[in-house]
């Protein structure tokens, strides 16, 4: 049997923080090199992570030559910064009729503090399923479509869909997601897919955060991926400590 004579490529570990981006690289011969750049320095480079890779490789502009990089693994606070600075995607919340204020009220702890919510607009959905799956009120698709259209008309493109008992009885959430996409929403976060929690508030907050932050992350990931080139394996660290491919990375 023949042996594999291919040389390993460079391996990069990158931490992109709000102020600095730190890069650790292992060259094909095993040597370790490091770099540190300002995360935001638009007069000198478009993205600190990509610039750090280029500098350590000695590479110029354009996609990286195929085969030079074995892997890039990155942790980033892009979503955290967007959350803290309230710079996420303007978001619509679609929730069961009668529960439009549920996420604002929260857990009703005393004293009640009405927190500023991440969503910009709410539509209440005419659909109700009991805890045992009994359909108490069929989904009014026409009314839902009109609500989505009105929100889309004022510029909203991201929606969080959260229905009572939707964690288990998913049919109405699935149909609403289809209608939202047909209406033109490009980010559709559905509660039973994001986090199938029983409690409406926890599930709703998680789904809204996903709708609010995923477009920001997607824009960043796409930009980094385009600059590194599609042949460069790119993995991102999730909040649970695991790694996921760039295409699956979300808020």
Buried (B, 14 or more C-beta within 10 A) or exposed (E): EEEEEEEEBBBBBBBBBBEEBBBBBBBEEEEEBEBEBEBEEEEEBEBBBBBBBBBBBEBEEEBBEEEBBBBBBBBBBBBEBBBEEEEBBBBBBBBBBEBBEBBBEBEEEEEEEEEEBBBBBBBBBBBBBEEEEEEEBEBBBEBBBEBBEBBBEEEBBBBBBBBBBBBEBBBBBEBBBEBBBEBEBEBBBBBBBBBEBEEBBBBBBBBBBBBBBBBBBBEBBEBBBEBBBEEBBBBBBEEEEEEEEBEEBBB
